[in-house]
């Protein structure tokens, strides 16, 4: 791509997982499942389906999870679950629905405040007060995987990183088996965070969340709300080519591949990729890392064709 040297790594030793969100309409549903099919070539360790604050996408999330497990036979589908805006009985009923359709892996989250990101969070009367309490309730239901969130740059509502790590420890003590991080772009931030987590006695896998940048402006806005930082080094690479879709796509793929390759050199082997329900950038990143289609069950999409497709979108 663009004449540059790729970032080859031993993909056999790496594990990738993908996050999807439930579709809002028929067109988005078609796009989602085309993406799921396209990315299945990478044999993800698991995939996750998000769940809106206060259960705002409950029906769509459940339908999506059912189809992925039943129709598409993706047994390692994990269901996101939040405790915002609902009493315990209602959350428990949702858990039962997910279990009934074959879910054996949950991503337990507190969820955004009902007033939206930036507003004050208040536990719902009679509900689970936070993610640690939700993890405890899930663990009481059985011996399945429970992933939780982690924040290398701290949660925007936390007073400091130490408070974040204390909450993570409470979630682990209650039964969490893995942490998936908020997206970040500076690997030094992740490494410092991981060192502090280990010093706190937390031994579960801390899986970095990687967000390939489809749209710089949108990512900058979202990062500001989430307490994440987009380094100036990235802005200077993508900003000048914002009106050049093909070049922007290539540069974004290189940025994400560089981040993953650097983390591999630092000893990381598990990655959680935020797909935004679009396969092209994920595919391009994997190709840059030296993905070998001959050892995969199917051919990945051609990178240059993906570039042109994104440019037309």
Order of alpha helices (4+ residues) and beta strands (2+ residues): beta-alpha-beta-alpha-beta-alpha-beta-alpha-beta-alpha-beta-alpha-beta-alpha-alpha-alpha-beta-alpha-alpha
